[in-house]
Structure formats: C-alpha cells, structure tokens
C-alpha cells in the first residue's frame, strides 16, 4: 500500500473540499485530496448527453453569493443571465393555464392577499434568524417542533396560498414534503438566501449561469492543486488517537494511506458515517447524523431544435403546485441556437414516477411540461433525468436537512471538529446553505480554523 505524508488530507473533491485545499496550499501547507468518484465536482456535474451540454447538478448564481462570485472571477470564468423575457405560466387547480409577469402568481384576489401576508410574516421571522446559528433564536425549540405545513395552517386557511408558499421551501429547496421538516428548518433556508422574498423571486435566486457550466468552478480549483487530487479513492477508514490529537490522522483507501496532521471530511453529512473511524466518533456525532437526511428531486432536461416557447412570448418560467413538474425554466445554453427546458419533480411525486418504467415516466413528465408550453414540449431531441438519489456518493438532492426537532437539538454540533477531524460542505453552511456559495464559505472557514490551530 502506498503511503503519502502531508499536512492536511481532504476527503471529497467538491467545491468545499477544494476551496479548503487551495486556501491551505496558498498558506504553505501540503495537501492531498481523496475523491471516491472518477471525476471532480461532487454535486456539480456538467456533461455531454447525446450532443447537448447539460448541467446535471447545481448551476445557478444569485447576486448575493459573494463567495461564489469571487471564486468565479478568480478562476477567470464568464457568466451570462438566465433567459427571462416574456410572460410566465401558472397552472391553477382546475388546470387553467394563466400567463403573468412579476413574482406573484395569478390567483384569486383573496389568495393573493394571503400569499403576500405570508411572505411578509415570513420575512419578519427570517429577519430574526441568524443563518449561522438558527438554534440561538429564543423560539428555536418551539419552531423546530412544528412542521412547516402545520405552521402555515396556523397562519391561513387558504389552501392555494399554503401550497404555493410551501412549494418555495419544500419542492423547490429542501425537496421534502412540507410536513416532513420544521418551521425552523424553513426559516433557515430563507435566512440563508437573505429573506423569504429572495426565494420567491426567481429572477434573483436563479440569476446567472457560468459559461461552460458551473462544474468549471471545482475543475478550476482542482487544476490549481495538480496531482495532489487523487480520483477513485473512497476513504474507508480514518484513524486517530484521542489521547494525543497532535499525533494526527491516517486516511485509508484500498490502495493509499495518507498520514496528516488534520483531515477535512468534505462530503454530504449522510456519507460521513460510511467511513469507519478508529476509534469511533463521539456519540453526539453518531446521533446527529441519524437525524439528517437528503431530499429527493428529479431534474429533467429537455432539449429542442429551437426555443419555441419564446416565439409564443413566453419566458420559459413556469410554476404550479398542482402539476407533477412543479417548476420549470428556460435553460438554454450560452450561444446555443437550440432551446433547453429544465423542470423539477420533487419528494413524493418523484417517488411516484420511479414506480413507472423509463418510457412511462418520460411520457408523464413531458405531458406535465406540455401543460405549460404546449404540445411541442412532448418531442425533445434530447431528454435526460438527473437522479441524484441513485448516486452512490451523494444519495439525494439537493442537500441534507434535519428531521423535526433536529436542528435546534443538534445544529450547533454539526460542524464541531473532533480532535484533528474537521467537517465541511454546503449542507453545513449558514449563508449559502445548500448552495455552492455556502460550500465555498465553509471551506474557507475550515481552512482558517486549521491554520489558526498552527
């Protein structure tokens, strides 16, 4: 077995681990990055599918994501705005197709008033939440013991208003049913973006894309590290000595032993326990990881010879809490004459379509999308489903969140180092939670933590 000695070994070649590795290298530390997959990027993956460039993983950049924007600039990458000219589409409970502009859906006046009232209430609550410490809110325990669906029910009896507000956090972000996570978890999601209003505003939260795909960010970060990044090396064991943390750690793969002073475990929380620790992690870590789970969403890509919906005066932006595909957007690539639509099928709806054959599933999804854009939607030249739930080294999307009561109970321990073992990923971020921006922020902070330790 090959032995490597370095100052810090990083497990995972996603944006968070690679950011930490570069910060440490720039400070004069030696690093090795061990990645289980045969590619760089983790949940960022840009690939060619049947001649079409598709963003299989994360892809958007919003104007508040300073850490990501800074990294994009440092790497010399270019961005372009998401297409958004024209009218948006909303499908009502009765199946009526309604066109609209702006952020608020074309719903009855009473429902619109309830939606605006809920947004205002949520913005007021979010303003009280520190995204880096939501458990510190005076009502944290109370808010963490009521589901978001139940909380919405205490605020309004308007079903359409509840479904639409719930959709922004549930289907669109945490990708879990609104009854499966707490009001506090919902407030963290909104606080991480600055406000609930920001989540409602698709033109804000889904503002720009990177030319060539967002995976260019981790690829660029990895290129700076050269052969310090080793692919196809899943870490099976981490050994350390609690009585003498200064003795460092050993990260063991099937063919490597990396001896270091510190290790950064930069993988989704649900994968942390897949590594054997000798000795085992403290019981607090074991417990908290059992209260975290990934969401589940299918990202659907449909490519057409032309962006036909634009000729109909449509922006490509579409929403409905009553449709299988609850949201969809024009996702056409920079300088590509073809048109691409991206749609999302979340949580329980995603469970349902995976009971169907691949052909039946495709037909059902495209049928739903055709309700927004018309019959042409049913005949893409390229069709692809991003199914992160079947990815061995991810196991869900977009990120992990706590079950009921878990955030207030365990949140403050999520990133706590265990001796020379540190943790870093977007799932642990405050600002930028679940996003690449958060991954970069946590990576920077963990690197600073290690440098401060000497």
C-alpha positions in Angstrom: 0.0 0.0 0.0 1.3 3.4 -1.0 2.0 5.9 1.8 1.7 9.7 1.5 2.6 12.2 4.2 1.1 15.7 4.2 -0.2 18.4 6.5 -3.9 18.1 5.6 -5.8 15.4 3.8 -9.2 16.3 2.4 -11.9 13.7 1.7 -14.0 14.8 -1.2 -13.2 16.9 -4.3 -16.3 19.1 -4.4 -16.3 22.9 -4.2 -16.0 22.9 -0.4 -13.1 20.5 0.0 -11.2 22.0 -3.0 -11.7 25.5 -1.6 -10.2 24.5 1.7 -7.3 22.7 0.0 -6.4 25.8 -2.0 -6.6 28.0 1.0 -4.3 25.7 2.9 -1.9 25.3 0.0 -1.7 29.1 -0.5 -0.8 29.3 3.2 2.1 26.9 2.7 0.5 23.7 3.9 0.9 20.4 1.9 -2.4 18.8 1.0 -3.8 15.7 -0.6 -7.4 15.4 -1.8 -9.0 11.9 -2.0 -12.1 11.6 -4.1 -14.3 8.5 -4.3 -15.7 9.3 -7.8 -13.8 9.2 -11.1 -14.5 12.9 -11.6 -14.1 16.2 -9.9 -17.0 18.3 -8.6 -19.3 16.3 -6.3 -22.8 17.7 -6.8 -21.6 19.9 -9.7 -21.5 18.0 -12.9 -21.7 19.3 -16.5 -21.8 16.6 -19.1 -22.4 16.0 -22.8 -25.6 13.9 -23.2 -26.4 13.0 -26.8 -24.6 16.1 -28.1 -26.2 18.5 -25.6 -24.3 20.2 -22.7 -26.4 19.6 -19.6 -25.9 20.9 -16.1 -26.7 17.6 -14.3 -26.1 19.1 -10.9 -26.1 22.7 -9.5 -25.9 25.5 -11.9 -27.2 29.0 -10.9 -25.5 32.0 -9.4 -27.5 34.6 -7.5 -26.3 38.2 -6.8 -25.9 37.7 -3.0 -23.5 34.8 -3.5 -20.3 36.8 -2.9 -18.0 33.8 -2.2 -19.0 32.0 -5.4 -18.9 35.2 -7.5 -15.4 35.9 -6.1 -14.3 32.4 -6.9 -15.7 32.6 -10.5 -13.8 35.8 -11.0 -10.5 34.4 -9.6 -10.8 31.5 -12.0 -11.4 33.8 -15.0 -14.8 32.3 -15.8 -17.6 34.2 -17.5 -21.3 34.3 -16.6 -24.5 35.0 -18.5 -28.0 35.8 -17.5 -30.8 33.3 -17.5 -33.3 34.0 -20.2 -36.4 35.6 -18.7 -38.0 37.9 -21.3 -41.8 37.4 -21.8 -44.6 36.1 -19.8 -44.5 33.3 -17.1 -47.0 30.5 -16.9 -49.1 29.3 -13.9 -51.5 26.3 -13.9 -54.4 26.5 -11.5 -56.1 23.7 -9.6 -58.6 23.3 -12.4 -55.9 23.0 -15.0 -56.4 26.6 -16.3 -53.2 28.0 -17.9 -52.7 31.6 -16.8 -50.0 34.0 -18.0 -48.4 36.5 -15.7 -45.4 38.8 -15.1 -43.7 39.6 -11.8 -43.3 37.4 -8.7 -46.9 36.8 -7.6 -48.9 34.1 -9.2 -52.2 34.9 -11.0 -54.5 33.6 -8.3 -57.8 35.0 -6.9 -57.6 38.3 -5.0 -58.2 36.7 -1.6 -55.5 34.1 -2.2 -53.1 36.8 -3.5 -53.6 38.8 -0.3 -53.0 35.7 1.8 -49.8 34.9 -0.1 -48.5 38.5 0.3 -49.4 38.3 4.0 -47.5 35.1 4.5 -44.4 36.4 2.7 -44.5 39.5 5.0 -44.8 37.3 8.1 -42.0 35.0 7.0 -39.7 37.9 6.1 -40.3 39.3 9.6 -39.4 36.0 11.2 -36.4 35.4 8.9 -35.0 38.8 9.8 -34.7 37.5 13.4 -32.8 34.3 12.4 -29.0 34.2 12.2 -28.4 31.6 9.4 -25.1 30.6 11.1 -27.0 29.9 14.4 -30.7 29.4 13.9 -30.8 27.4 17.1 -30.0 30.5 19.1 -33.4 32.1 18.3 -35.4 32.4 21.5 -38.2 30.4 19.9 -36.0 27.9 18.2 -37.2 24.8 20.0 -40.8 25.8 19.6 -40.4 26.5 15.8 -38.4 23.2 15.4 -41.2 21.1 16.9 -43.9 22.2 14.4 -43.8 21.2 10.8 -43.8 24.0 8.1 -47.1 22.7 6.8 -48.6 22.9 10.3 -47.2 26.4 10.8 -48.7 27.6 7.5 -52.0 26.2 8.7 -51.9 28.4 11.8 -51.5 31.4 9.6 -54.1 30.9 6.9 -56.9 28.6 5.8 -56.4 29.3 2.1 -55.2 26.0 0.6 -53.8 27.5 -2.6 -51.8 30.1 -0.6 -50.4 27.4 1.6 -49.5 25.2 -1.3 -47.7 28.0 -3.2 -45.8 29.3 -0.2 -44.9 25.7 0.9 -43.7 24.9 -2.6 -40.9 27.5 -2.5 -39.3 25.8 0.5 -40.5 22.2 0.1 -40.4 21.2 -3.5 -38.1 24.0 -4.7 -35.4 23.9 -2.0 -35.4 21.2 0.7 -37.1 18.7 -1.8 -39.1 17.2 1.0 -42.9 17.4 1.8 -43.7 20.5 3.9 -45.0 18.1 6.7 -41.6 16.5 6.9 -39.4 19.4 8.1 -39.9 22.1 10.7 -40.7 25.7 10.5 -37.2 26.5 11.9 -35.6 24.5 9.1 -37.8 26.5 6.6 -36.7 29.8 8.2 -33.0 28.7 7.9 -33.5 28.0 4.2 -34.9 31.5 3.7 -32.4 33.2 6.0 -29.5 31.6 4.1 -30.7 33.5 1.0 -31.2 36.8 2.8 -35.0 36.7 3.0 -38.1 34.7 2.0 -38.8 37.3 -0.6 -35.5 36.3 -2.3 -36.6 32.7 -2.6 -39.9 33.8 -4.2 -38.0 35.9 -6.7 -36.8 33.5 -9.5 -35.0 36.4 -11.2 -32.9 36.8 -8.1 -32.2 33.3 -6.9 -31.7 31.9 -10.4 -30.0 34.9 -11.9 -26.9 33.8 -13.8 -25.0 30.7 -15.1 -21.4 30.0 -15.8 -20.3 29.7 -19.5 -19.4 26.1 -19.9 -21.2 25.0 -16.8 -20.8 25.5 -13.0 -18.6 22.4 -12.7 -15.9 24.7 -14.2 -15.5 26.0 -10.6 -14.4 22.8 -8.9 -12.4 21.8 -12.1 -10.5 25.1 -11.9 -9.9 24.7 -8.2 -8.6 21.2 -8.7 -6.3 22.3 -11.6 -4.5 24.6 -9.1 -3.7 21.5 -6.9 -2.4 19.3 -9.7 -1.6 15.8 -8.8 -2.5 16.4 -5.1 -6.0 15.4 -6.2 -6.4 11.6 -6.4 -9.6 10.2 -8.0 -11.2 6.8 -7.5 -10.1 6.7 -3.9 -13.0 6.3 -1.5 -11.8 6.6 2.1 -12.8 3.6 4.1 -11.1 4.3 7.4 -9.9 7.3 9.4 -7.6 6.6 12.3 -6.6 8.9 15.1 -5.5 9.0 18.8 -7.9 10.9 21.1 -5.3 10.9 23.9 -2.9 12.6 21.5 -4.7 14.6 18.8 -1.4 16.2 17.8 -0.3 12.9 16.5 -2.6 13.5 13.5 -4.7 11.1 11.4 -4.4 8.4 8.8 -6.9 8.3 6.0 -7.0 4.8 4.4 -8.4 3.9 0.9 -8.0 0.5 -0.8 -4.6 1.5 -2.1 -3.4 4.5 -0.1 -2.5 5.5 3.4 -2.4 9.3 3.8 -0.8 10.5 7.1 -1.6 14.0 8.0 -1.9 16.5 10.9 -5.6 17.1 10.1 -8.3 15.7 7.9 -11.3 17.6 6.4 -14.3 15.3 5.7 -15.9 17.3 2.9 -18.8 15.1 1.9 -22.6 15.3 2.4 -23.5 14.5 6.1 -25.3 11.3 5.1 -21.9 9.9 3.8 -19.9 10.8 6.9 -20.9 7.6 8.7 -20.0 5.5 5.7 -16.3 5.9 6.8 -15.1 3.8 9.7 -13.5 5.8 12.4 -10.9 4.3 14.7 -11.8 5.0 17.5 -15.5 5.7 16.7 -16.7 9.3 16.6 -18.3 10.6 19.8 -22.0 9.6 20.4 -23.1 13.2 19.7 -21.8 12.9 16.2 -23.5 9.5 15.8 -26.8 10.8 17.0 -26.9 14.0 14.9 -26.1 12.2 11.7 -29.1 9.9 12.3 -31.3 13.0 12.3 -30.2 14.3 8.9 -31.4 13.1 5.5 -31.2 14.1 1.9 -34.1 15.4 -0.1 -35.2 13.9 -3.4 -35.7 15.6 -6.7 -35.5 14.7 -10.4 -34.0 17.4 -12.5 -35.5 17.0 -16.0 -33.7 18.3 -19.1 -35.5 18.6 -22.5 -33.6 19.9 -25.5 -35.3 21.2 -28.7 -34.1 22.3 -32.1 -35.2 25.9 -31.2 -36.5 27.6 -28.0 -40.1 27.5 -29.5 -41.7 29.0 -26.4 -40.0 32.3 -27.0 -41.9 32.8 -30.2 -45.1 32.5 -28.2 -43.9 35.3 -25.9 -43.0 33.0 -23.0 -40.1 33.4 -20.7 -39.9 29.7 -20.0 -40.6 30.2 -16.3 -43.5 28.1 -15.1 -45.0 27.1 -11.8 -47.8 25.1 -10.3 -48.3 23.3 -7.0 -50.8 21.1 -8.9 -48.5 19.8 -11.6 -46.1 16.9 -11.5 -43.4 19.3 -12.7 -43.9 22.0 -10.1 -41.5 24.5 -11.7 -39.6 24.8 -15.0 -37.3 27.3 -16.7 -35.6 28.2 -20.0 -32.2 26.6 -19.5 -30.8 27.2 -23.0 -27.0 27.3 -23.1 -24.9 30.4 -23.9 -24.7 30.9 -27.7 -26.6 27.7 -28.4 -29.4 28.0 -31.1 -31.2 25.1 -29.6 -33.6 25.6 -26.7 -33.4 23.7 -23.4 -36.1 23.5 -20.7 -35.3 22.3 -17.2 -38.1 21.1 -14.9 -38.2 19.6 -11.4 -40.2 16.7 -9.9 -39.8 16.6 -6.1 -40.2 14.5 -3.0 -43.3 12.2 -3.0 -44.1 13.0 -6.7 -40.6 11.8 -7.5 -41.2 8.6 -5.5 -44.3 8.0 -7.6 -42.8 8.4 -11.1 -40.0 6.0 -10.2 -42.6 3.2 -9.9 -43.1 3.6 -13.6 -41.0 2.3 -16.5 -38.5 4.8 -18.0 -40.7 5.3 -21.0 -43.9 5.8 -18.9 -42.0 8.2 -16.7 -40.7 10.3 -19.6 -44.2 10.5 -21.1 -45.8 11.5 -17.9 -43.2 14.2 -17.1 -43.4 15.6 -20.7 -47.1 15.6 -20.5 -47.0 17.8 -17.4 -44.5 20.2 -19.0 -46.7 20.4 -22.1 -49.4 22.0 -19.9 -47.1 25.0 -19.6 -45.6 25.2 -23.1 -47.9 23.3 -25.5 -47.8 20.0 -27.5 -44.3 20.7 -28.9 -42.9 20.0 -25.5 -43.6 16.3 -25.9 -41.0 15.9 -28.6 -37.5 16.9 -27.4 -34.4 15.9 -29.4 -32.6 15.1 -26.1 -34.2 14.1 -22.9 -32.4 13.3 -19.6 -33.2 12.9 -15.9 -30.7 13.8 -13.2 -31.4 11.3 -10.5 -29.1 12.1 -7.6 -30.9 9.6 -5.4 -29.2 6.8 -7.2 -25.7 8.3 -7.0 -23.6 6.2 -4.7 -21.6 9.1 -3.4 -24.4 11.6 -3.0 -27.7 9.7 -2.3 -30.1 12.5 -2.8 -30.5 16.2 -3.7 -30.1 19.0 -3.2 -28.7 18.6 0.3 -29.3 17.3 3.8 -31.7 18.8 6.3 -32.8 17.8 9.8 -35.9 16.0 10.8 -38.4 17.5 13.2 -36.6 18.9 16.3 -33.2 18.0 15.0 -31.9 21.5 14.0 -32.5 23.0 17.5 -31.2 19.9 19.2 -28.1 19.2 17.1 -27.4 22.1 14.8 -24.7 23.7 16.9 -22.7 20.4 16.8 -22.9 19.8 13.0 -19.5 21.5 12.2 -17.8 20.9 15.5 -14.4 19.3 14.9 -13.5 16.0 16.6 -9.8 16.3 17.5 -8.0 16.6 14.2 -11.1 15.7 12.2 -13.0 18.6 10.6 -16.2 18.8 8.5 -17.0 20.9 5.5 -19.8 21.0 2.9 -22.7 23.2 1.7 -25.2 21.2 3.9 -23.4 22.8 6.9 -23.4 26.4 5.7 -25.4 29.2 7.2 -25.4 31.9 4.4 -25.5 30.0 1.2 -26.9 26.8 2.8 -27.4 24.1 0.1 -25.6 26.2 -2.5 -22.1 26.3 -3.9 -21.6 29.7 -2.3 -22.2 28.0 1.1 -19.8 25.2 0.2 -17.1 27.7 -0.6 -17.8 29.7 2.6 -17.5 26.7 4.8 -14.3 25.5 3.0 -12.7 28.9 3.7 -13.7 28.8 7.3 -12.5 25.3 8.0 -9.1 26.1 6.4 -8.9 29.2 8.6 -9.7 27.0 11.6 -6.8 24.7 10.8 -4.4 27.5 10.1 -5.3 29.1 13.4 -4.5 25.8 15.2 -0.9 26.1 13.9 
